């Protein structure tokens, strides 16, 4: 029976997924929000004299509230209060007094701000137009509050933290291996789900991989590039020959699926996309360095430079 209860508790780790989908509490008015702050302040004063009540207060604090005022509805978080109460429970008596005073002062500050907001006159139409014009500027287009996934993730992490605090890994009566096994199973399940989700989002369709992008290096086969390079070499156009030979190597790797075709990449971007762990990286690095020095550095080239480039191509497999 005890084993069944432990497994049941581990399965309950998925409860936040369901709880996060529930309906939000109805918004509070500014006056109701102020009364809530004042109630919390009174409880903090009681906790100063009776520190043991801090654990009882924490579950009563919501994750956040919505406050509806004259200018709209605002979402306010109580995460800071929950975190401070956790610090309070773990601190010594002297530090507890300091933390309680800081919490009380912050609650008073929030109450004062809410009172000032409540007494403020509603914005005029002209002021609202100015605010809308400011928020419509380019620098504010990406500004936004926390999204659904961010809020859900914070709730899940807080719930798991509280769960493991109440159910430590090492039990008082043994069963340590069983506890560890259950927790590892939960952790592995989350990791596997994250990996599956990442692969699902990053999955690429085969038709896109086989797509020929116009003007990309692989749009013209590597043998064509190499043939043109030999033609220029016969005319002693060594710089052009090395230029064409380099793109023969890029076209070869692109045809092998080293990266997705794109006509707008630079030589250094191709090198970075290949990655240092690939066996072709040292060869492409040497090939890129020779190409950049001669082509972009406007250095004169010779038959020996071209033969060295051909040798690097052979190492890649361009034969």
Secondary structure, 3 states (H helix, E strand, C coil): CHHHHHHHHHHHHHHHHHHCCCCCCCCEEHHHHHHHHHHHHHHHHHHHHCHHHHHHHHCCCCCEEEEEECCEEEEEECHHHHHHHHHHHHCCHHHHHHHHHHHHHHHHHHHHHHHHHHHCCCCCHHHHHHHHHHHCCHHHCCCCCCCHHHHHHHHHHHHHHHHHHHCCCCCCCCCHHHHHHHHHHHHHHHHHHHHHHHHHHHCCCHHHHCCCCCCCHHHCCHHHHHHHHHHHHHCCCHHHHHHHHHHHHHHHHHHCCCCCCCCCCCHHHHHHHHCCCCCCHHHHHHHHHHHHHHHHCCCCCCHHHHHHHHHHHHHHCCC
